[in-house]
Every structure is written in C-alpha cells, then in structure tokens.
C-alpha cells in the first residue's frame, strides 16, 4: 500500500512539472524513474529496461524513416502539388489539410507539418490572407492523420505493444487502428474545412518579413571616413567598443557586396556598412566610431541579401537548445556565424533588444547568414525554416526505391513476417546503406527527449500497475461511471485522456492511462481492446492548448496565435471526435 501511494505522489508531482514546463519532460521522467528505483518501488535491475522496449525502438525507427522519405523527395513531391493549388481559399485549405493528414498517417506528424508549413505560408502571402487561417488546421490535420495507422503517432505504438505485454495477446496490427482512425480523420477534416477554420481568430501572423519584423525601420547605411579611428580595425574590435543593440548586417566595398563578414575582417576607408539599430543606439554608435551617415536610398531586407548571404525566418521547436537562452548567452554570431535580426512572438515583433530576449518554443526568428550555413545550422539550433526553403525534388528512381523499402517494412509487419521493431529497424539499415539518409541525419532526426521520456516512463507505468495503483484509479472511474452503460464509461475514459494529453506529452498520457484502461476493463469483465483503443484516440487528440502537442506549438508563432485561441476550434473538434469514435470503437472492437 505504501508503494502505491508513493507512485501516486510521484505521478502527481510529474504531472505538475509537466504542466509547469520549467523543466523538460525527459528530465522530469528520469527523475521520477530514479526516485521510484531508489525507494525500492522499481527493482534496480529493471529500472532501465524501458530503453530497450520495442515501443522505444519503433518510435526511433519511424523518425529515421520519415527523414529518409523526406531526403528522397517523396513527400516534397506531394507538397509541390499542394503549392500549385489555386482557387478559393477554402479549396486551398482543404488541399493542404488533406495532404498533411495523409502524410502523417505514415510518417512522423511533426516532419509532415514542418514540410507543409512553408507551403501554407507561401499560399497565404500570395493570396494576402492571414496565415492563421491555414496553420492551426494544418497542425490539427497532422494529429488526425496520426490516428490512422500504428506508426502514425507514438501513443498508437505504445498502446499496441502494451496490449502484447499485459493481455497475453498479439499487439495491435499496423492497420488495426485504421477503421477508427479513418473515420476520425474524415470527420475532423470535414469539420475543419467547413466550419472549424471560421472559428479561428484572424491574427496577423507572419505576413512578410518586412511587415512582421519591421526591419527596414532600423536599417542605416554609414561610411567609414579616412580619419575614423576604426579604419583598419577589425569587426571584432568594433563589437567590443560599441554599446546598445547595434548589429553589422552588410559590408560594401567598391560598390561590391562582400561575403558574410568574419570577425577578423578589417574596415577600409570609404567602406559602406549597413547596420541595424534604433535611433538612440545609432547616435551612440556614430559618436563612438566616427562613421558618417550616407545619403542613400531607404534600406530594405533586399539590401541584406547577396549571392552568398540570405535571410530566413525560422520557428523555435519545443526541443530547441535555444529555449530559455538568449542570443548573447549562446554567442550566436561567433559560434554559428549567423545574425539574429528580429524576434516575433504570437504574431508581434518584440521591441526589446533581440540579443537579450530569452527564446521560447514557437518564437519566429529572422536570421541572416551564408545560405549554406543557414541550411546546416537549423538542426543544430532546433529551428524549422519558414518559406525560404527549397523543395527536394527527387529522381523518380530514388522516389520509387525509398517508397518500396518503406512499403516492404509495412507489409512485413502487417503479415506478421517480423515484429514491427525488427521490420522498421531493418528498413532503417537499408535506407542507410542505400544513401537515403546519413548516420548524422539519422541521429539528428530522432526526437531524443521523447525517446528518454518513453524509456523512463515505461517502468513507471508498470509500477502504477504492479503496486495496484492502476486498479484503484480504475475502480474509482468504474465507481463514477459504473451505473452507466459501457459506452458512457468509454466516453469518460476518452475525456480524461484528452484532458491529460492537453497538458502533458501525448506519449506520457498513453503510458499513464493504458494500465488504468486495462483495470477498468477487468472490473467490467469485458474485452480490454475498446478501452485501449479509446486511450490511443484520446492521447492523440490534443486540440485544446498549444502545449498539448509539438505540432500545436510549432504553428503558434508563425500563425500569431494566443494561448486561448486553440480551444475555439479545438473544443468542438474534441467533442466531435469523442462522439464519433466511441460508436466506431465499439463496433470494430466488440465488448
């Protein structure tokens, strides 16, 4: 009994820390695992068995395969077709949501959303519509698509293998989720493209670089006079001398734009320097350096580009190392050789000094640097580019080969030729050997915080079951809904799981609710399958908040959404999914 209450206390604190968000969920999960191990609830020799669990291996394999398909250009070809979409706004919206929903059924939904977001923003800017109309529907579409197959989302994989671990039955198959998932996705799609998008507040979002960051108001061209004390000095020396928010963003010599500036490049007399600064900092800069203003034309972002130098908008992901750090503390310019020109949060430019602002997930950054550096640095800083991204248009032979490798893994799993973790890891090995993905890309594509979360929480979930905690919670829910019909009990379980998934990671919600669902089924003396399937749907239906799923977080900044915007479309969508899927679950998986 003592161990059970110890697990309850631990999970209560875990949920609070998950919702608080100050500490990353992978760290919280490891601390919970260590605490329950040190207190003897989890045997020491079983503490880290979760990291070898088939669910962990399968999730990692799916992430790598998703990256391989992206590299092959398979999904980009679909996105290219979406980009050609013309006609009414509602038709364009339907085309985009349909595309991301289908792709999310077979690949990581974050990867699918990251590919379709730039397409949606490009269409919004071209049609002079608010990106907020497109981006939240895209995020929700990626969640709906994940419901369709076992590999569509981590909760499906967790529930499938949990069935094998606890029910002495085979795991759910690749397409056992499809009847319920297709109905949910189809109903959700119809709702989003007919009524749902009309419920979204029209936010400014990232209409254009100029409108979003107002960068042209802060650009000034100055010239280095021969008598300046900084003539012959390095950019590094200038940086040490100036005060305030002043950034050198361009260098012209003899009417030729020089390549992206090194800290050790020297200034020569008559060089023209483009700087970004507000009027107060500009005056101090001129006083310190002796540089002189030029009578040049009004500057714009085009003056910051050249054949080698480019600007890119990028959104900070949930797992970015930038979160809670500032550009100054990270030394973005010296370490990554990029300039931070502006930050937008919830659709509004932050007027404080960009190098002092601590980044948050969903922030949109305007970055400047060499084109090749910008491409390579995105994964290192945990950001996804918006709009300024070229589509990979793969050769037909490589497209077919990558699709064939992926299809072979699906068929091997579907027909029981190999366990899913073996089939998909074999496909990963083939993708590596055939050059569709490099080792570095494979490791970079894995969402390591989710892997650590799964590995740590699987033993904690088992402890909830072995100590009797799951049975006690299940009996409490049974007591609450025991006088109701089984469908009503499933509805209660669905709502609880949905609410939990909106404040914690969806994989954690599935791990916590699966043993409780199993306990309720045992109390009712009926099949656990409909209850496990209910948890799978509920855990992947995080439509109420921007923190419930990374897809929701990713679109928050580019769409200019506020925290309270999500429930406007998310609440009716959640209720609709619950009302529609419960009858389908009971039909496909009889009690």
C-alpha positions as CSV (number, residue, x, y, z in Angstrom):
1,X,0.0,0.0,0.0
2,X,2.8,2.4,0.9
3,X,4.5,1.8,-2.5
4,X,1.2,2.5,-4.3
5,X,0.8,5.9,-2.6
6,X,4.5,6.6,-3.3
7,X,3.7,6.1,-7.0
8,X,0.6,8.3,-6.8
9,X,2.7,11.1,-5.2
10,X,5.4,10.8,-7.7
11,X,3.0,10.9,-10.7
12,X,1.1,13.8,-9.2
13,X,4.4,15.8,-9.0
14,X,5.3,14.6,-12.5
15,X,2.0,15.9,-13.9
16,X,2.5,19.3,-12.1
17,X,6.1,19.6,-13.5
18,X,4.9,18.6,-17.0
19,X,2.2,21.2,-16.9
20,X,4.6,23.8,-15.4
21,X,7.1,23.3,-18.3
22,X,10.0,24.8,-16.5
23,X,11.9,21.5,-16.6
24,X,11.9,19.5,-19.8
25,X,9.7,16.4,-19.7
26,X,12.6,14.0,-20.3
27,X,14.4,15.3,-17.3
28,X,11.2,15.0,-15.2
29,X,10.7,11.4,-16.4
30,X,14.2,10.3,-15.5
31,X,13.9,11.9,-12.0
32,X,10.7,10.1,-11.4
33,X,12.3,6.8,-12.5
34,X,15.3,7.3,-10.3
35,X,13.2,8.2,-7.3
36,X,11.0,5.2,-7.6
37,X,14.1,3.0,-8.1
38,X,16.0,4.4,-5.1
39,X,12.9,3.9,-2.9
40,X,12.6,0.3,-4.0
41,X,9.3,0.5,-5.9
42,X,11.1,-0.4,-9.2
43,X,13.7,-3.1,-8.9
44,X,17.2,-1.8,-9.7
45,X,17.7,-4.5,-12.4
46,X,14.5,-3.4,-14.2
47,X,15.0,0.4,-14.0
48,X,16.4,0.9,-17.4
49,X,14.7,-2.0,-19.3
50,X,12.3,0.6,-20.8
51,X,15.0,1.9,-23.0
52,X,15.1,-1.4,-24.8
53,X,11.4,-1.7,-25.1
54,X,10.0,-2.4,-28.6
55,X,8.0,0.9,-28.4
56,X,11.1,2.9,-27.9
57,X,12.9,1.2,-30.8
58,X,9.9,1.5,-33.1
59,X,9.4,5.2,-32.4
60,X,13.1,5.9,-33.2
61,X,12.9,3.9,-36.4
62,X,9.8,5.7,-37.6
63,X,11.5,9.0,-37.1
64,X,14.6,8.0,-39.1
65,X,12.4,6.5,-41.9
66,X,10.4,9.8,-42.0
67,X,13.7,11.7,-42.5
68,X,14.7,9.2,-45.3
69,X,11.5,9.7,-47.1
70,X,12.0,13.5,-46.9
71,X,15.5,13.2,-48.2
72,X,14.3,11.1,-51.1
73,X,11.9,13.8,-52.1
74,X,8.8,11.6,-51.8
75,X,6.9,13.9,-49.5
76,X,8.3,17.0,-51.2
77,X,6.7,15.9,-54.5
78,X,3.3,15.9,-52.7
79,X,4.0,19.3,-51.2
80,X,4.9,20.7,-54.7
81,X,1.5,19.6,-55.9
82,X,-0.1,21.4,-52.9
83,X,1.8,24.6,-53.7
84,X,0.2,24.7,-57.1
85,X,-3.3,24.8,-55.5
86,X,-5.4,27.6,-56.9
87,X,-8.9,28.7,-56.4
88,X,-10.9,29.8,-53.4
89,X,-9.3,30.0,-50.0
90,X,-11.4,27.1,-48.7
91,X,-10.2,24.8,-51.6
92,X,-6.6,25.7,-50.8
93,X,-7.2,25.0,-47.2
94,X,-8.8,21.6,-47.9
95,X,-5.9,20.6,-50.2
96,X,-3.3,21.4,-47.6
97,X,-5.1,19.7,-44.7
98,X,-5.8,16.6,-46.8
99,X,-2.1,16.4,-47.8
100,X,-0.7,16.7,-44.3
101,X,-3.3,14.3,-42.9
102,X,-2.4,11.6,-45.4
103,X,1.4,12.1,-44.9
104,X,1.0,12.0,-41.1
105,X,-0.5,8.5,-41.3
106,X,2.7,7.0,-42.5
107,X,5.4,9.4,-41.1
108,X,6.2,11.5,-38.1
109,X,3.5,14.2,-38.0
110,X,6.0,16.9,-36.9
111,X,8.0,16.2,-40.1
112,X,4.9,16.3,-42.2
113,X,3.8,19.6,-40.7
114,X,7.3,21.1,-41.0
115,X,7.1,20.4,-44.7
116,X,3.7,21.8,-45.3
117,X,4.0,24.9,-43.1
118,X,6.2,26.8,-45.6
119,X,3.8,25.9,-48.4
120,X,0.8,27.2,-46.4
121,X,2.6,30.5,-45.5
122,X,3.6,31.0,-49.2
123,X,0.0,30.5,-50.2
124,X,-1.2,32.9,-47.5
125,X,1.2,35.6,-48.6
126,X,0.4,35.1,-52.2
127,X,-3.4,35.4,-51.6
128,X,-2.9,38.2,-49.0
129,X,-4.7,36.0,-46.4
130,X,-3.8,35.6,-42.7
131,X,-1.6,32.6,-42.1
132,X,-3.7,31.9,-39.0
133,X,-6.4,30.6,-41.3
134,X,-4.1,27.8,-42.6
135,X,-1.7,26.9,-39.8
136,X,-3.9,25.7,-37.0
137,X,-5.9,23.5,-39.4
138,X,-2.6,22.1,-40.6
139,X,-1.5,21.2,-37.1
140,X,-4.8,19.6,-36.3
141,X,-4.7,17.7,-39.6
142,X,-1.3,16.3,-38.7
143,X,-2.7,15.0,-35.4
144,X,-5.8,13.4,-37.1
145,X,-3.6,11.7,-39.7
146,X,-1.5,10.1,-36.9
147,X,-4.7,8.2,-35.8
148,X,-4.9,6.2,-39.0
149,X,-2.0,3.7,-38.6
150,X,0.0,2.2,-35.8
151,X,3.1,4.2,-36.8
152,X,1.2,7.5,-37.2
153,X,1.9,8.6,-33.6
154,X,3.8,7.3,-30.5
155,X,0.6,6.6,-28.5
156,X,-0.6,4.1,-31.1
157,X,2.7,2.3,-30.9
158,X,2.6,2.3,-27.1
159,X,-0.9,1.0,-26.9
160,X,-0.2,-1.7,-29.5
161,X,2.7,-3.1,-27.6
162,X,1.1,-2.6,-24.2
163,X,-1.6,-5.0,-25.4
164,X,1.0,-7.6,-26.0
165,X,2.8,-7.0,-22.7
166,X,-0.3,-7.2,-20.5
167,X,-3.1,-9.1,-22.2
168,X,-1.2,-12.2,-23.5
169,X,-2.5,-11.2,-26.9
170,X,-0.8,-10.2,-30.1
171,X,-0.1,-6.5,-30.4
172,X,-2.5,-4.4,-32.5
173,X,-1.5,-4.7,-36.2
174,X,-0.4,-1.9,-38.5
175,X,-3.9,-1.2,-39.8
176,X,-6.0,-2.3,-36.8
177,X,-6.2,1.5,-36.0
178,X,-7.3,2.3,-39.5
179,X,-11.2,1.9,-39.2
180,X,-11.4,4.2,-36.2
181,X,-8.6,6.5,-37.4
182,X,-10.0,7.0,-40.9
183,X,-13.5,7.9,-39.5
184,X,-12.0,10.3,-37.0
185,X,-9.7,11.9,-39.6
186,X,-12.5,12.2,-42.2
187,X,-15.0,13.7,-39.8
188,X,-12.3,16.0,-38.4
189,X,-11.3,17.0,-41.9
190,X,-14.8,17.9,-42.9
191,X,-15.4,19.9,-39.7
192,X,-12.1,21.8,-40.1
193,X,-12.6,22.8,-43.8
194,X,-16.3,23.7,-43.5
195,X,-16.8,25.3,-40.0
196,X,-13.7,24.9,-37.9
197,X,-11.5,27.4,-39.7
198,X,-14.1,30.0,-39.4
199,X,-13.8,29.8,-35.6
200,X,-10.1,30.7,-35.6
201,X,-9.4,34.3,-34.7
202,X,-7.8,36.2,-37.5
203,X,-4.3,37.0,-36.3
204,X,-1.6,39.0,-38.2
205,X,0.9,36.1,-38.2
206,X,4.0,36.3,-40.4
207,X,2.6,38.1,-43.4
208,X,6.0,39.1,-44.7
209,X,9.5,39.7,-43.3
210,X,9.0,43.4,-43.7
211,X,5.6,43.5,-42.1
212,X,6.4,41.1,-39.3
213,X,9.8,42.4,-38.2
214,X,9.6,46.0,-39.5
215,X,13.3,45.6,-40.2
216,X,13.5,48.4,-42.7
217,X,12.8,51.0,-39.9
218,X,16.1,50.0,-38.2
219,X,18.5,49.8,-41.2
220,X,21.0,52.5,-41.8
221,X,24.0,52.8,-44.2
222,X,27.1,54.5,-42.9
223,X,30.5,55.2,-44.5
224,X,33.9,54.7,-42.9
225,X,35.8,58.1,-43.2
226,X,39.6,58.1,-43.7
227,X,40.1,59.7,-40.3
228,X,37.9,57.3,-38.3
229,X,39.8,55.5,-35.5
230,X,38.2,52.3,-36.7
231,X,39.6,52.5,-40.2
232,X,41.9,49.5,-40.4
233,X,40.3,47.9,-37.3
234,X,38.5,44.5,-37.2
235,X,34.8,43.9,-36.8
236,X,35.8,42.2,-33.6
237,X,37.3,45.4,-32.3
238,X,34.2,47.3,-33.3
239,X,31.9,44.9,-31.5
240,X,33.9,45.3,-28.3
241,X,33.7,49.1,-28.5
242,X,30.0,49.7,-29.3
243,X,27.2,49.8,-26.8
244,X,23.5,49.2,-27.3
245,X,21.7,47.0,-29.8
246,X,23.8,47.6,-32.9
247,X,24.4,44.8,-35.5
248,X,26.5,45.0,-38.6
249,X,24.4,43.3,-41.3
250,X,26.1,44.3,-44.5
251,X,29.5,45.4,-45.9
252,X,30.0,47.1,-49.3
253,X,33.5,47.8,-50.7
254,X,34.0,49.5,-54.1
255,X,30.2,49.0,-54.8
256,X,30.5,45.2,-54.3
257,X,28.8,43.4,-51.5
258,X,31.4,41.4,-49.6
259,X,30.7,37.8,-48.4
260,X,29.4,37.2,-44.9
261,X,31.6,39.0,-42.6
262,X,34.3,37.4,-40.5
263,X,35.1,38.9,-37.0
264,X,38.6,39.4,-38.3
265,X,37.8,41.4,-41.4
266,X,39.1,44.9,-41.4
267,X,37.3,48.1,-42.3
268,X,38.9,50.3,-45.0
269,X,38.3,54.0,-45.7
270,X,35.2,54.6,-47.9
271,X,33.7,51.2,-47.0
272,X,29.9,51.3,-46.7
273,X,28.5,49.5,-43.7
274,X,24.8,48.5,-43.2
275,X,23.8,48.4,-39.6
276,X,20.6,47.6,-37.7
277,X,20.0,49.9,-34.8
278,X,17.3,52.1,-33.2
279,X,17.7,55.9,-33.4
280,X,19.1,56.1,-29.8
281,X,21.7,53.4,-30.3
282,X,22.6,54.7,-33.8
283,X,23.5,58.1,-32.3
284,X,25.8,56.5,-29.7
285,X,27.3,54.3,-32.5
286,X,28.2,57.3,-34.7
287,X,29.7,59.1,-31.7
288,X,31.9,56.2,-30.8
289,X,33.1,55.2,-34.2
290,X,33.2,58.4,-36.1
291,X,31.4,56.8,-39.0
292,X,29.2,59.1,-41.1
293,X,25.7,58.7,-42.4
294,X,25.3,58.4,-46.2
295,X,22.5,60.0,-48.3
296,X,21.5,56.6,-49.6
297,X,18.1,55.3,-50.6
298,X,15.8,53.8,-48.0
299,X,17.1,50.4,-46.9
300,X,15.2,47.2,-47.1
301,X,15.7,43.5,-46.4
302,X,16.8,43.1,-50.1
303,X,19.9,45.1,-49.2
304,X,20.9,42.4,-46.7
305,X,21.0,39.7,-49.3
306,X,23.6,38.8,-51.9
307,X,24.6,35.7,-53.9
308,X,26.0,34.2,-50.7
309,X,24.1,35.8,-47.9
310,X,20.4,35.2,-47.3
311,X,17.7,35.8,-44.7
312,X,15.5,33.1,-43.3
313,X,12.5,33.0,-41.0
314,X,12.6,30.0,-38.6
315,X,10.4,28.8,-35.8
316,X,11.9,27.6,-32.5
317,X,10.8,24.0,-31.9
318,X,9.8,22.5,-28.5
319,X,13.1,20.7,-28.1
320,X,15.4,23.5,-29.3
321,X,18.5,24.2,-27.2
322,X,17.7,27.9,-27.7
323,X,14.8,27.7,-25.2
324,X,15.3,29.9,-22.1
325,X,18.6,31.1,-23.6
326,X,19.4,34.4,-25.3
327,X,21.4,35.2,-28.4
328,X,24.1,36.8,-26.3
329,X,24.4,33.9,-23.9
330,X,24.6,31.5,-26.9
331,X,27.1,33.7,-28.8
332,X,25.0,33.0,-32.0
333,X,27.2,35.2,-34.2
334,X,30.6,33.8,-33.1
335,X,29.6,30.2,-32.6
336,X,27.1,29.7,-35.5
337,X,28.2,32.6,-37.8
338,X,24.6,33.9,-38.1
339,X,23.0,37.2,-37.2
340,X,19.7,37.5,-35.2
341,X,17.8,40.4,-36.7
342,X,14.5,40.1,-35.0
343,X,12.1,38.0,-32.9
344,X,8.4,37.7,-33.2
345,X,6.2,36.2,-30.6
346,X,2.4,35.4,-31.0
347,X,2.5,37.5,-34.3
348,X,4.0,40.6,-32.8
349,X,7.6,41.9,-33.1
350,X,9.4,42.1,-29.7
351,X,10.8,45.6,-29.4
352,X,13.3,44.7,-26.7
353,X,17.0,44.1,-27.6
354,X,16.9,40.8,-29.6
355,X,20.2,39.6,-28.1
356,X,18.8,39.9,-24.6
357,X,15.5,38.2,-25.1
358,X,15.2,34.6,-23.9
359,X,13.8,32.4,-26.6
360,X,10.5,30.4,-26.2
361,X,9.1,27.5,-28.2
362,X,7.1,28.9,-31.1
363,X,9.1,32.1,-31.5
364,X,9.8,33.2,-35.0
365,X,13.3,34.4,-35.7
366,X,14.7,36.4,-38.6
367,X,18.2,35.1,-39.2
368,X,20.9,36.3,-41.6
369,X,23.9,34.3,-42.8
370,X,25.5,32.5,-45.6
371,X,23.0,30.3,-47.4
372,X,24.9,27.1,-46.8
373,X,25.5,27.9,-43.1
374,X,21.8,28.7,-42.6
375,X,20.8,25.3,-44.1
376,X,23.3,23.4,-41.9
377,X,22.7,25.2,-38.7
378,X,18.9,24.8,-38.5
379,X,19.0,21.3,-37.0
380,X,21.8,22.3,-34.6
381,X,19.8,25.2,-33.0
382,X,16.5,23.2,-33.2
383,X,14.6,25.5,-35.6
384,X,12.5,24.9,-38.6
385,X,12.7,27.2,-41.6
386,X,9.6,29.0,-42.9
387,X,9.1,29.8,-46.6
388,X,12.7,30.2,-47.5
389,X,13.2,26.5,-48.2
390,X,13.8,24.8,-51.5
391,X,11.8,21.6,-52.1
392,X,13.8,18.4,-52.7
393,X,12.6,17.1,-56.0
394,X,13.9,13.6,-56.1
395,X,14.7,11.5,-59.1
396,X,11.8,9.1,-60.0
397,X,14.1,6.0,-59.4
398,X,15.0,7.1,-55.9
399,X,11.4,8.0,-55.1
400,X,10.2,4.5,-56.1
401,X,13.1,2.8,-54.3
402,X,12.5,4.7,-51.0
403,X,8.8,4.0,-51.2
404,X,9.5,0.3,-51.9
405,X,11.7,0.0,-48.8
406,X,9.1,1.6,-46.6
407,X,6.3,-0.5,-48.1
408,X,8.3,-3.7,-47.5
409,X,8.6,-2.8,-43.8
410,X,4.8,-2.1,-43.7
411,X,4.0,-5.4,-45.4
412,X,6.4,-7.4,-43.2
413,X,4.7,-6.0,-40.1
414,X,1.1,-6.4,-41.5
415,X,1.5,-10.0,-42.4
416,X,3.4,-11.0,-39.2
417,X,6.7,-11.7,-41.0
418,X,8.7,-9.8,-38.4
419,X,7.9,-7.8,-35.3
420,X,7.4,-4.1,-36.0
421,X,10.7,-3.0,-34.3
422,X,12.7,-5.5,-36.3
423,X,11.0,-4.7,-39.6
424,X,11.4,-1.0,-39.3
425,X,15.0,-1.1,-38.0
426,X,15.8,-3.3,-41.0
427,X,14.3,-0.7,-43.2
428,X,16.4,2.0,-41.5
429,X,19.5,-0.1,-42.2
430,X,18.6,-0.4,-45.8
431,X,18.0,3.3,-46.1
432,X,21.4,4.0,-44.6
433,X,23.2,1.6,-46.9
434,X,21.5,3.0,-50.0
435,X,22.3,6.6,-49.0
436,X,18.8,7.9,-48.4
437,X,19.9,9.1,-45.0
438,X,23.4,9.6,-43.4
439,X,24.3,8.5,-40.0
440,X,24.4,12.1,-38.7
441,X,20.9,12.8,-40.2
442,X,19.6,9.6,-38.7
443,X,20.8,10.6,-35.2
444,X,19.6,14.2,-35.7
445,X,16.1,13.0,-36.8
446,X,15.5,11.1,-33.6
447,X,13.5,13.1,-31.1
448,X,15.7,12.2,-28.1
449,X,13.6,13.8,-25.4
450,X,10.7,11.6,-26.5
451,X,12.9,8.6,-26.5
452,X,14.1,9.3,-23.0
453,X,10.6,10.0,-21.8
454,X,9.4,6.7,-23.2
455,X,12.4,4.7,-21.7
456,X,11.9,6.3,-18.3
457,X,8.1,6.3,-18.1
458,X,7.6,2.7,-19.2
459,X,8.9,1.3,-15.9
460,X,6.9,4.0,-14.0
461,X,3.8,2.9,-15.9
462,X,4.4,-0.7,-14.9
463,X,4.9,0.4,-11.3
464,X,1.5,2.0,-11.4
465,X,0.1,-1.3,-12.4
466,X,2.1,-3.7,-10.2
467,X,1.5,-1.6,-7.0
468,X,-2.2,-1.7,-7.5
469,X,-2.4,2.0,-8.3
470,X,-4.0,1.5,-11.7
471,X,-6.6,-0.8,-10.3
472,X,-7.5,1.7,-7.6
473,X,-7.9,4.5,-10.2
474,X,-9.8,2.2,-12.5
475,X,-12.2,1.2,-9.7
476,X,-12.7,4.9,-8.9
477,X,-13.6,5.6,-12.5
478,X,-15.7,2.5,-12.6
479,X,-17.5,3.7,-9.4
480,X,-18.1,7.0,-11.1
481,X,-19.4,5.5,-14.3
482,X,-20.4,2.1,-13.1
483,X,-24.1,2.7,-13.3
484,X,-23.7,3.9,-16.8
485,X,-23.6,1.9,-20.0
486,X,-20.2,0.7,-21.3
487,X,-20.2,3.4,-24.0
488,X,-20.5,6.0,-21.3
489,X,-17.6,4.6,-19.4
490,X,-15.6,4.7,-22.6
491,X,-16.6,8.3,-23.0
492,X,-15.4,9.2,-19.5
493,X,-12.1,7.5,-20.2
494,X,-11.8,9.3,-23.5
495,X,-12.4,12.7,-22.0
496,X,-10.0,12.1,-19.1
497,X,-7.3,11.0,-21.6
498,X,-7.9,14.0,-23.8
499,X,-7.7,16.5,-21.0
500,X,-4.4,14.8,-19.8
501,X,-2.9,14.9,-23.2
502,X,-3.5,18.6,-23.5
503,X,-1.2,19.4,-20.6
504,X,1.4,16.6,-20.8
505,X,3.2,14.9,-23.7
506,X,0.8,12.5,-25.6
507,X,3.2,9.6,-25.1
508,X,3.2,10.1,-21.3
509,X,-0.6,10.3,-21.4
510,X,-0.8,7.0,-23.2
511,X,1.6,5.4,-20.8
512,X,-0.3,6.6,-17.7
513,X,-3.8,5.9,-19.0
514,X,-3.2,2.4,-20.6
515,X,-2.9,0.5,-17.3
516,X,-5.9,2.3,-15.9
517,X,-8.0,1.4,-19.0
518,X,-6.9,-2.2,-18.6
519,X,-8.0,-2.2,-15.0
520,X,-11.5,-0.7,-15.9
521,X,-12.0,-3.5,-18.5
522,X,-11.1,-6.2,-15.9
523,X,-13.5,-4.7,-13.4
524,X,-16.3,-4.8,-16.1
525,X,-15.2,-8.3,-17.2
526,X,-15.1,-7.3,-20.8
527,X,-12.5,-7.1,-23.6
528,X,-9.8,-4.5,-22.9
529,X,-9.4,-3.7,-26.7
530,X,-12.0,-0.9,-26.9
531,X,-10.6,0.7,-23.8
532,X,-7.0,0.6,-25.1
533,X,-8.2,2.0,-28.4
534,X,-10.1,4.8,-26.6
535,X,-6.8,5.8,-24.8
536,X,-5.0,5.8,-28.2
537,X,-7.5,8.2,-29.7
538,X,-7.7,10.4,-26.6
539,X,-4.0,10.7,-26.2
540,X,-3.5,11.9,-29.8
541,X,-6.4,14.4,-29.7
542,X,-4.6,17.3,-28.0
543,X,-6.6,20.1,-29.7
544,X,-7.2,22.5,-26.8
545,X,-3.8,24.1,-26.0
546,X,-0.5,25.0,-27.8
547,X,1.4,22.8,-25.3
548,X,-0.5,19.6,-25.8
549,X,1.5,18.6,-28.9
550,X,4.6,19.9,-30.7
551,X,2.5,20.5,-33.8
552,X,0.4,23.0,-32.0
553,X,3.5,24.7,-30.5
554,X,5.2,25.0,-34.0
555,X,2.3,27.0,-35.5
556,X,1.8,29.3,-32.6
557,X,4.4,31.9,-33.6
558,X,4.0,31.8,-37.4
559,X,0.2,31.9,-37.0
560,X,0.3,34.7,-34.4
561,X,-2.0,32.6,-32.1
562,X,-2.6,33.3,-28.5
563,X,-2.8,30.6,-25.9
564,X,-6.6,30.8,-25.7
565,X,-7.1,30.6,-29.5
566,X,-6.8,26.9,-29.7
567,X,-9.9,25.8,-27.8
568,X,-12.1,27.8,-30.1
569,X,-11.7,25.2,-32.9
570,X,-10.2,22.5,-30.6
571,X,-13.1,22.1,-28.2
572,X,-15.8,21.4,-30.7
573,X,-13.4,19.2,-32.6
574,X,-12.5,17.2,-29.5
575,X,-16.2,16.7,-28.6
576,X,-16.9,15.6,-32.2
577,X,-14.0,13.1,-32.2
578,X,-15.2,11.7,-28.9
579,X,-18.9,11.4,-30.0
580,X,-18.0,9.8,-33.4
581,X,-15.2,7.4,-32.4
582,X,-16.8,5.7,-29.4
583,X,-19.5,4.0,-31.5
584,X,-17.0,3.1,-34.1
585,X,-14.6,1.6,-31.5
586,X,-17.5,-0.4,-30.0
587,X,-18.4,-1.7,-33.5
588,X,-14.9,-2.6,-34.6
589,X,-13.8,-3.9,-31.2
590,X,-16.9,-5.6,-29.6
591,X,-17.2,-5.6,-25.8
